Amino acid sequence: MDESGGRGQPRSGNDESADRHAGAPARAADPTPADEQPTDGRRFPSEQHDDAPEAGPAATPPAGPDGPADDSAADQDSATPEATPAGDRPSLRKPGPTGDSATGQNPGEAPAPDSGAPDRGQQPSTPDPNSRTEPAAPGIGDRPLAHSADGKGPAPQRPPEPRGGLLMGRPFGVPVYVAPSWFLVAALITWVFGGQLERVLPELGAARYLVSLFFAVAFYASVLVHELAHTVAALRFKLPVRRIQLQFFGGVSEIEKEAETPGREFVLAFVGPLLSLLLAGVFYLAMQTVDPGTVPGVLLAGLMISNLIVAAFNLLPGLPLDGGRMLRAVVWKITGRPMTGTVAAAWVGRALAVSVLIGLPLLTHSGALGSDAVDNVGMDTVLDALLAAILAAIIWTGAGNSLRMARLREHLPELRARALTRRAVPVETHTPLSEALRRANTAGARALVVVDADGKPLSLVREAAIVGVPEHRRPWVAVSGLAQDLTDGMRVSAELSGEELLDALRATPATEYLVVEETGEIYGVLSAADVERAFVKAMARPS
């Protein structure tokens, strides 16, 4: 994401203000009377049929075993989405790695599989604000889910960490992966450079391809040094780095958070091209010690030129390149608004993409880059145009992703636990489910918290478990049999918001969380599905 700004207080995802829970929070001794707290108009179901259709699993930010909790937001705003179709479902992962050159992208680099954002956040999947969603259900328990009647399912599992290719090592504790696409570009470099060696050193014969393969590996080693420069600077600023990935046309350092100041942002972006320039200088000095007509001389010259190209390309002033992040930092410093810097650098990046698409083929065709005009006919012209199109598409896409992820970070403060929490009724362990639902409906609450005789919360009654119990059995089913035991990670503070809230939910995947005041009193229950709906709604709202 490109900014940490947007600290205002926009509406929450379900359009409920923090005043909804004003007054004394629900105590464990007995349910809160209906006349002491406002109701949101939702009620537990008074009837449930066994033959109702089943719904699919919910999309929740932290993956859990249960289906979605009911939507507390849709009754306030009918446009609020509840769930997205499978495959298009947005993720609540923290804004992910930038995929830009400031995090280490190099010439022609494609964004990382889970990146594409202009900022170094955890590269979650970016929600699509245009995705269509289903209307919200009318109330908790109104739609049965595929769960057993006892409400117990498999323990929540963390989603597997994407590896990103072949693990090569962990310098500075950061995993370095080589993506499968690297082998394709390595083969391409070997073929192209081998053809050049045939003209320069014809005596090598077929061995020229071994020399060319060595050059491809050495070039990507210098790209890795470029990425390590970003990584070391990020670690110096106490910014966690998720991984480094070498891939088609370059590499990317996936830094999970953005710099806190424009000065740090500038340094973090500049160190990559600076290291590439230093490497070019080292290779130039080494060239002076060998004969230019030998294999070492040709290799050193090629590595010097390639590092100069890497540095020059990344210094171009447009997102998602390093130069674009440097421009963003300058505009951020002048205006005091990171979002303004992102917009300026992103639009310069788009202009740069158009310039590359049109200008690169013209330069090569005119011989301005050292090519003979006769050689720029036929296949060479097609290759030049294809390369220009690929580079332009990467820059254009990266600039657009930068704007989208900046908007996401700007709207993250809208995700506030206090505003998204459902009112809860405390019930004791052996309370029949029918009695617990009656108390909740009377109090206008939409969640049940199981407490002991002293009022200490023990577990949460999951909505998915309630809908699995037919109405005629509810007087004989105790709420404790439908509850999920509370762990420390399932207790969240009512004061959490934005990235802090997402971090807390991601650390302990579940479908419901107990929200508590700073004093430890019960404030209510937070549904992961409600957080996701608020997340999608925030992304759909323009900046």
N, C-alpha and C positions, 0 to 999 in steps of 0.2 A: 504494500500500500504506500501511497505517496505522502501521506500526511498523518499527523497525529492531532490535527486540529479538530474543529467541530465540537467544542466543549459546551455548546449551549444545551438547552433542555427541551428538545422537540418532543412531540407526542410519543408515547410508548407504542409498542407494536399492537396492543389491543385497545389503544385510545383510552385507557383508564389512567387517571391521575393517581399520584401517590396518596392522595387524600382518601382513596377508596378504603384504605385500611387505617384511617385515622382513628385515634382513640386507643383504648386498651387492646392489646393483642389478645388473641384467643388463649385462654388459660386451659390447663390440663384438667382442672377439677370438674368442670362442666361446660357444656357448649355455650357459646356467646349468644345471648338473646338477640332475636331478630331486630328489636327496636334499638339496639345499641350500635349496630353497624349497618351501613347501606348494603343493599343486595345488588348483584349484577344481573338479576333476572333469570339466572340459570338454576335448575333444580336437578336433583338426582332423579332417575326414572322411578316411577311408581309401578311400572310393569315392564317385564322383559319376556319376549317369546323365544322359545328354543329354536324355532325354525327360521329365525331371522338370518339374512345372508351374512357371510363373514367378509370382513374387510381385510385388505392386505396390510403388511407391516408398515408402521409409520416411519416417516423420515424424521429422525431426531438428530440433533447435532452430535451427541455422544451416543454411539450405537448401543442399544439395549435390547433385551429380549421381548419387550412388550410393544404392543401397538401404540398408536398415538393417544395421548390424552385429549379430552375434548377441547374444542377451541373456545377460549375465553375472549378472543379478540373479534371473531366474526360478527357477534351480535352488535358490536359497536360500529363496525365498518364493514358493510357487506362486500366491499372490494378486497378485504383482507384475505389472502389465499391461505388455505389450510394445508394442502399437501400438493406436491407436484407429481406428475406421472413418473413411473420408474424410468430411470435413465436420464431424465431431465431434472431430477430432484436436486436442489441446491444443497450445499454443505455448509455447516456452521463452523467450519474450521477457521482458525484465525487467518486473516489475510496473508497470503502466502508469499513465496519468494518472488522477487521482482521479475526475474527473467530478463532484466535489462543489463546493459553493459556496465552500469555502475556497480552492479553486483558481479560484474566480471564477464559480461557477454562480449564476444569478439566478432570480427567481421563475418557477416552472414549467419550469425548464430541464430538458431531457432530457439524459442523459449523452452524452458524445461517442461517436462510433461505435466507437472502440477504447478507450474508457475505461470508467467505471462502477465504478472502484475508489475507496475512500475516501481514497486517498492519492495523492500526485503522483508516481507512478512512470511509466516508459515504458509506455505503454498497449499492452501486449501483450495478446494475447487471454488471457482468464482460463480456465485449465483447468477442466473440469468433473469434480469428484471422483467423480461418479456414473456417468461414461461407462463403457460396457462395452468390454472390450479382449480381444484374442486371446491365447491362451496362448503362452508363449515357445517358440521353436524349440530343439531339443536341443543344437545346437552350431554353431560357426562353419562356414560352408560347407554346412550341411545343407539349405539351401533355395536354389535358384538364383534369380538375379535377372536382370532384362532388361538385361544388359550384354554387351559384346563380349568375346571370349576374351582379347583383349590387355589387358583391364581398364581401358581408357582411355575416358573419356567427356568430355562438355563440361565446361569449367571451371566451378567453383561460381559462382553468381551471387547477389548480395545481393537479398533481396526488395525490391520497390519501396516507397518510403516513401509511406504513404497521404497524399494531399493534403488531403482534407477539404472540397473546394469550390473557390470562386473566390478566387485569391490577390489580396489587396487591397494588400499592402505588407509591409515588414519593419521595424517600429519596434524600436529597440534590438537589431536583428539577429534578431528573432523573427518568423517568418511569421504573417500574420493571414489567415485564410480565412473566407469567408462560405459557409455550408452552403446547399444548395438549399432546405432547410426554412425559411430566413430569408425567402425571397420569399413563402412562404405566409403567415407571420405578419405580414409587412409589408402584404400585401394585406388581411388581416383587420383590422389596426390602421387602415389607410386607410379601410376601410368603416365601422368602428365610430365612429372619431373624426370622420369626415365627417358621420355622422348627428347627432352632438352639435353640430357647427358649424352645421348647418342650423337648430337651435333657437336658438343663441346669436347667430350672424351670418347671418341669412337672406338678406341682400343679396348674399352671395358667389355664390349660385347654384351652377353646376357647378364653379366654381373652388375650391369648398371641398375637393374631393378632392385637388387639387394641394397645398393647404395641409396636408391630412391626411397626404399622402405625405411631405411635408417633416418633419412631426412624427415619423413612423415612423423616418425616417432619423436624425433628431436624437436620438431616444430610444436607438437602437442605437449611436449615437456615444457616448452617455453610458455605455452598457453596456461599450463598448470601453475607456473610461477606467477603469471598474471593474476590468476584466481586466488592463489595463496596470499598475494599482497592484499586483496580485498578482505580475505578471511582474517589475516593477522590484525589489520586495522579494526575490523569489527570486534574481534575478541579484545583488543586494547580498549575499545569503547564499551566493553561489557555487553555486546550484542550477540546473542547466541546464533551460531551458524549451524544449520541443519545438515548440509552436505555440500560437496562440490561435485559437479557432473561435467565430464568431457563428452561432447556430442558433436553432431554434424555442424560444421562451420564454427566451432569454438567451444566455449565452456560457460558455466554459470555457477556462481556462489550463492546458495540459498540462505540468506540471512533472515532470521525470523522476526526481527523488529527493525524499525527505521531509526535513524539517528535522531537524537533529541534536539539538536541545534543545526542551523544551516552550515556553520563552520565544520562540524563533524561530517555532515553530509558531503560537503565539498571534498574534504580530505579522503573520505571513504571511497568516493568516485575517482579521485585523481591518482591514487596510489597504483591502480592497475596499469593505466597507460604509462605512468612514470617507470614502473618496473620493466615494461616492454621496451621503452627507450633505453634504459640502462643495459638491458640484454643486447640490444642492437649495438650499443657502444662496445660492449665486451667482445662481441663477435667481430666487430671491425678491428679492434686492437689485435685479436688473435689472427686475423687475416694478414697482418703485416709480418707475421713470423713464418708464413708458409708460401710456397709457390702457387700463384693463382691458377696455374694450369694443371694442378693436381686435384685428386679427390678431396682432400681436406680443404683446399682453397675454394673449390666449388661449393662444398657443403657450408662452409662458414659464410660465404657470400650469400647463399640462399637463405640461411637463418637470419643474417643481418637484415636483408631486405624484407623478409616476411614479418619480422618483429617491428620494423618501421611501419609496415602497412597496418599491422594490428593496432599500434599506438595511434597512428593518424586516423584510422577509421573510428576508433572508440572515442576520440576527442571531438568528433563532429557534434555540434551543439543541438542535439535533439534526442528526446526519449525514444527508445529505451537504452540509448548508448550512454557511456560514461560521461561524455561531454554534455549530454542532455541533463543528467543529474547534477552536473556542475552548474549548468545554467539554472536549473531549478533552485539550487542552493542560493545562487546570487539573487534571483528574483524573490525568494523567500526572505532573504536578509533585508532587501530593500523595502518590501511591502509588509513584512511581518506575518504573512499568511502562506503556509505551505501549499494550500490548494491553488493559490494564484500562480505560484511557481510551477506547479504541476501542469496547469492548463497551458501556460506559456511554452514550457518545454515540450509538451505533447504536440501542440500545433506546429512548432518548429520541426519536430520529428516527422510529422505528416508531410510538411513541405519538403523536407529532406528526402523522404521516400519517393515523392514525385520527381525530384531532381535526379535521383539515382536511376529511376526507371527510364527517364528520357535521356539524361546526360551521359551515362556510362556507355551505351552503345555508340553514341555520337563521338565520344572521345576516342574510343578504340577504332572506330571506322575512319576517323580523320587522321589517325596516326599520332595523336597528341600524347598517347601513352607509350610511344616507342614502337608501334607496330607498323609494318608496311601496309599501305592501302591495298596492295594486291592480296595480301594474306587475309584481309578482313572480308573475304567474299565467301559465300556458301556456308559451309559448316561452322567456320569461326564466327561469322555474323550471328548465326542462330545460337551458338553457345554464349556469346556475349549478351545477347538479348535475354536468354534464359537466366543467366547469372544476375543480370540487372533486375529481372522480375522477381527472383527469389529474395534478393536483398531488399528490394522495395517492399515486398509483402511482409517480410520480417519486421522492418522498421515501422511500417504503417500499423501492423497488428500490435506491436509492442507499445506504440504510442496510445492506441485506443485502450489497451489493457491498463495502461498507466492511469488514464482518466477514470476508468471504471473502478479500479481499486482505490484510488484517492477518494472517490465518492463513498465507497464502502467505509473507509476509515472515518470519513467525516460524519457518517450516520451511526457509527458504532455506539456513541453515547446514548442513543435512543433505546438501546437494550438495557433496561433497568429492572433489576430483580424486584424492587418494591412495587413497581407499576404493573409487572406481569404476573405477580403472585396471585393465586386463587385463595379465597377465604377457606379456612379449614375448621372442622369441628373436632375437638379431642374426644375420644371415646375409650373406655377401658377395655381390657383384653377380651373379656367374655361377653361383651355387648353383642346381641344378635344383629345381624346385618340389617334386618328390616327396621329395627329401632334406631340404628345409627343413621340410616338413610332418612328416617323421619325427622331426626334431630337436624340433620344437615339441610333438609328442605325447609324446615321451620326457620332456621337461621339464615337461609339464603346462601349457604356455603356449597362448595363444589369439590371438597376434598375431605378425607378422614385421616386423622392422626391417632394411632393407638398409643395410649399412655398407661403408665402403671398407677398404683393407688396414690402415689405422691405427685402425680402430674408430670412425671418425666417421660418425654417422648421415646417410644421404643421402636416403632415401625410405621410405615405408610401403607394404607390400603390402596392397591393399584386399581385404577379404573378398569383395566383390561380384565382383572379378576372379578370385579363386580358384575360385569356384563355376562360372565360365564355362569352365573348362578340364577336359575329360574326363580321367579317371584315366589312360588309356593314353597321353595326351600329356604328362603331368606330368614324366616323366623328361627330356624334351627341351625343356621350357620353363624359361627362366631367370627367377628371381624379379624381376629388374630390369625385365623386360617387363611385369610386372603391377603395378608400384609407381607411386605418386604422389609426385613430388618434394616435399621438405619446403620450406616457406617459413617465414619468421620467425614468422608468425602461427600456424603449425601446431605450434609448440613451446610447451607450457604448463608452468608450474611445478606440481610435486606438492603445493605448499602452498596452491594456490588453492581457494577454496570460496565458496558462496553467490553473491551478485551479481557478485563479481569473476570467478568462473569463468564465469558466463553472459556477462558482458561480453567475456571473452577469446574464447569460442566464437562469439559473434555478430560480433565484429570480423573474423574470418576464417572464413566458412562452409566446412565440410568434413565428411566422415563419420568420419574418424579423426584423432587428434592424438597427437603424440609428447609424453609426459610425462617431464620431466627433473627431477633433483634440483637443489638450489641449486649444487652443484659442477659441474653440466653432465652428469652421468652419466645413462644411460638408466634410467628407472624402469619404463616400460611404455607401453602404447598406450591412449588413452581414446577410446571410441566415443561419438559424439553420441547414438546411439540409447539407449545405457545411461544417459546423463545424463537423457534425456527420461523414460525409465521410472522413474528415481529421483524425478524431478520430479512425475510423476503420482502415484506412491505417497505422496510427502510431502503432496500436496494432499488425498489421500483419508484421511489420518490425522487424527483430530480434535485440536483444540488441547488 
